[in-house]
Amino acid sequence: MKTSIMSSTEKNLSHSGPVTASSEEAIELPSLPLCPFTLDLQQGPVIMEEVLGQGRFGYVYKASLRKSPVAVKVMKRETDDQMDDFDNEAGILGFLKERHPHIVDNHGWCVLPDNDKLGFIIFDLLPLGSMEAYLQESDCLYHADEGWTIYVQILEGLAYLHSLDIYHRDIKPANILMKTETQVQIADFGLAHYDRFKSQSMVFKNEAGTPSYLPPELYEKGKYFAVYGDLWAATITLLMICNRTCPWTIARNDDQGYRRHCNKAYNDEDIEFWAEFEEHEQMLKAMLNPDADQRLVPFEYDEAVSRYTGY
C-alpha cells in the first residue's frame, strides 16, 4: 500500500515514542494491510512494522523512516468528533515550532488522498517506551531524588507548553516517554488545548483527562485552572514514579484516602508512603494542597516559565 502525503506540519522533527496499550476499548480501523507495509509520504517511505498499542484513538505502529525508528499513530476520521480529535492533535503539534528536550518532536501528519478516513501522525520511537510500561515491565524503583529529577523535566516541558498557551490535560506515566532511565519527554497531545485568547487563566469545566490525575477543585467546584490541572497531574505522576501507587484513587471527598489527606489524618500506611519521599515530603504535600489557592507552585516550574516568557 503506497500513497502520497496530503498535508503535514512544516517542520521535520524527531524524538517521540510509542503510546502504550490503553485499557479503553480500541476502535476498529478501516482495513490496513498486514505488517509490514509501506506508506510513501513526503518525508520518505514509512515502513509499518508492527502494532505497538491501541486505544480509543486507534493504533500505534512501530515503523521506520529513512532507516530511523519511528512510531506512527493511526487515527480514525469517520465522524465529526474523530476528525476534530485528529485535527486538534495535529494542530497542537504545529504550534511546537522548536525542538524541546522534554517534549516529543514529530515528523508531521497526513491524511491519505485515497482514504481520508484515516489520519497519521509520525513520531520518533524512544528506546524505553512509556514510563508506565517501563515501571510495569522492570524491577526499577526510583529513589525520591531520582524521581524528582524526572519530575523537574516534566515541569520544564509543561512550562514550555504553557508559555505557548498549550495545556496538556493528560499528564500521567503512560504519556511520559523515556529516552533513558533518567531522561523523559511529554507525549500524546490528543487532549491538549490551545488557548487562542492567550488569557493565561484558562479554565476547564469538563472531565477530559484521566480521573485519578484530575485536581480536586474539578470535583468540588466543577472547574479548574488549566495550569493547576497540569501541575496537579505532574505531581501525582511523581508519586507513581517513586511508589507505583497513590494514597487515594481520586481526589474527591468520597475517597477515604483523599479525605485523610485533606484532614491530615494519616494512617500508618499513609505515613509509610510519604516517608519514602524523605526531605521532599512536606513540599509534595504542599503541592497537593486540596485548596488550589493555597497550593504550592513548584519553584522549578515558575523559574522555567519566567525563562520562556521573559518575565
Buried (B, 14 or more C-beta within 10 A) or exposed (E): EEBEBBEBBEBBBBBBBBBBBBEEEBBEBEEBEEEEBBBEBEBBEBBBBEBBBBBBBBBBBBBBBEEEBBBBBBBBBEEEEBBEBBBBBBBBBBBBEEEBBBBBBBBBBBBBEEEEBBBBBBBBBBEBBBBBBBBEEEEEEBEBEBBBBBBBBBBBBBBBBBBBBBBBBBBBBBBBBBBEBEBBBBBBBBBBBBBEEEEEEBEBEEEBBBEBBBBBBBBBEEEBBBBBBBBBBBBBBBBBBBBEEBBBEBBBEEBEBBBBBBEEEBEEEBEEBBEBBEEBBEBBBEBBBBEBEEBBBBEBBEEBBEEBEEE
